[in-house]
């Protein structure tokens, strides 16, 4: 797994624990700044701006100003830009990928953001443009796939992780909805397998209450980032950030030199 360096000395590497990311779901600039101030006090490793919750998504001037205000509010904490589509659990029903890319072009070029989450099921040329934007800005690209209807079989899960790598993502993310404990275990096994076989970091999540174990066992399954709710949750099953931190302190730490899958 290659090492990814982020703002403020933050790293994703084989010898580092999973980063804890807290989402912002505000609808306007004033609320975004207030929410950020509250969340940063809880010391997340990353801040995710869920832009699909923001009213002025296609107003590039307003979005750029909001990003600069967010950066000022959180200092050097890395920012992950995410605009989830309605097909993958997004909050905005009128999402237009072409207009979204116009906004992303401005935000990525600003130098204020550090990571971008872009869906692997997007138009392939749009994903390629997202890759170009992040490369030019020195940002990390997460290629993501979300299934709110269920948990696919093991082969399909492996393919979903591999697809992100094939598209040129720096991190492969797969999130699914479990119906039973077997689904959760299959997702955990697929995440560990993907970390072993792919040259890029991976994120694997089972959503909902049943899948919570995947969030606080992120280090065990080699999931590079785990998402926690510091204010409003942005996905089913997110654990409060303070609770997740407490759990991390009591879980055993794995020696990366002994990491293997078989």
N, C-alpha and C positions, 0 to 999 in steps of 0.2 A: 504494500500500500504506500503510495507516495505521500509525502508530507505537504500540507497546505498551510501557508502562513497568512494570518489575517492581521488586521489593524490591532494596535495595542498589545502586541506580543502574543496574541491568541493563535493557537496552532491546532491542527488536526493531524495526528501522527500516531504510529503504532504504540508509542510509549506514553501517550497522553490519555486521560479519561475522556468520556464523551462530553461534548459541550452542551450546556443547557440553554435552550433558546426559548424566549418568552414572546408571545405575539401581541401586537397592537392592533386593535380592531375599531379605532375611532373613525367617525364619519367626516370630521372636518379638522382643520389645522389646529384650532384652539384645543379641541378635545385630544388630539394626537399628542400635543406637547404636554398637557396635563397627565395623560395616561403614561407617557414616557417617564415623566418625573417620578411618578409613583412606582413604576416598575423598576427603574434603574436603582432605586433604593434597596431592592431585593437582590441586586448583584447577579443578574443573569450573565452568561458568557456572550450571548448574542441577543439581538432584538430583531424580531421579524415584523416588518410592516406589511400587514395584510391589506394590500391596496384595493382588493375587491370590496372592502367595506367602506372605502372612501368615496364620498359623493362626487368629487371633482376629478375623477380618474383620467378623463380625457382633456382636462385643462392643464396643459404642460407647465404654464407659468405658475399656477397655484400648486401643482404637484412639486415643482422644483423648490419653491419657497418653503413648502411644508417639509421637504427633505432636509433643507439647510437648517430649519428650526429644530428638527428632530436631532440632527447631528450636534447642534449646540447643546441640546438638553441632555444628551447621553455621553458626551465627551468622546472617548476613543473606543467605546463598545462597538463591535462590528454590527452592521445592519444588513439583514437579509430582506431583499425585495421579493414579495410573493403576490401574484394575482391569480387566485384559483378560479378555474372555470366552473360553471354550474354543473357540468358533467362529472366533475371531480370534487364536489362539495363546496363550490364557491358561493359567495353571497350576492353576486351581481348577475342577474338574469339576462341583462342586455350586453354581455361582454362581447366586444368586437376585437378579435386578435390583431387586426391590422392597426386599428387606432391605439390599442395597448402598446404595440411595438413603437409607435411614434412617441408615446410617453416614456417608454423604457430607454429609448435612444437618448433622450434628454437627461434622464436620471442617471444612467450609467456613465455618461460623459462628464457628469458633475464632479466625480471623484469622491462623493460623500457616502456611497454604498459599497459593500464589500462582497456580497453574494447575491445571486439571482436564482430563484426557483422557477423553472420553466417546464411545462408538462410534455412528456414524451409523446403523448397522443395529439399534440398540436400539429398543424400543418408542418411538414418536414422542412420546407423552405423558411418558415417562421422560426423553427428551432435553430436552423443554421444561422439566421440573422442574430438570434439571441446569443449564440456562440461567438459570433463576430464581435458583438457589442461588449460582451464580458471580456474577451481576450484583449480588445483594444483598451479597456479600462483597468486591466489587471485584476478583474473580479473572478470569483469562483462561481461556476455554473452547476447548479443541482438539476439533474434530469429526474423528474418525479412522475410517479404513476400511482393513482388512488382508485381503489375499488370499494365503493360503499355498499355493494350488493352481496359481497361474500368474500371468501378466500379461495383463490384458484388452486389447482393441483401444484405439486412441487415443480414440475417441468415448466409450467407457465410462470411461476414465481421466479425461477432461475432466468427465464427469458426476459422478464420485465427488468430485472437488474441489469442483465447483459445489454438490453436495448439502450439504456441510458449511456453506457460506455460506448456502444457503437455510434451513437449520435454525437459523441464528443464531449459529454458532460464530465465535470471534474469529480462529482459525487453522484452516486445512483441512489435514489430514494424510492421505496415501495411501501405503500400503506394500504391495508386491507381491513375488511370488517369480518370478524370471526363469528361463527354460529355456535362453536363449542370449543372445549379445551384442545381437541385435536387440531383444529384450525390454528390456534395460537402456537402450539408446538411446531407445526409445519412451517409457520412464518418465521419462528425463531431459528429453526434449522436452516431455512433458506437464506436468512440473513448471514448467519455464520459461514455458510458455504460460499456465498457471494463475496464476503470479505476475504476468504481464502483464495478464491479463483480469479477475482478481478484485480487489476492493478490500481484501482481507485477506491477511495473510501465509500462506504455504503451506509444507508439509513434504512432500518426495517421496523415497521410499526404495525401492530394489530390494534385497531381502534376500539372504542367503546370500553365499558366497564370490564368486560371479560379480558380485553387485551392490555389492560394496564400493566401487567407484569412485563411486557416488552419495553415499556418506558423506563421502569426503574431497574431493569436488568440489562440496560443498553451496553454497559461495559462487558458483560458476560457474553452477549451475542455479537459483540464488535460493531455496534451501531454507533456511528461517529457523532451524531447529534440527536438529542432527545428534546422533546417539546413539552414545556410546562406552563401552566396558567398562573400568571402573576396578577392578572385582573380578570378579563373575560377569556374563557377558553375559545380556541378557534377550531377545535376538532373534538369529536367525542372521546372521552376517556382521559383527557389531559389532567395531570395531577398538579395541585398547587405547588408552586416553585419551592416554597419553604419545606414542604413535606418531602419533595423529591430530594432536596439537598440532605435532609436528615437521613433518608433511606440510603443514600450513597455512602454516608459515613459508616454505616454498619455492615454493608455488603463486602464480601471478600474481594480483594484486588487481584487481578490476574497478572502474572508475569508474561509480558509479550514475547519473551524468548522461548516460552513453552507453548505458544499458541499453535494449535493445529486443528484440523478437521478431518474426521475419518469415520 
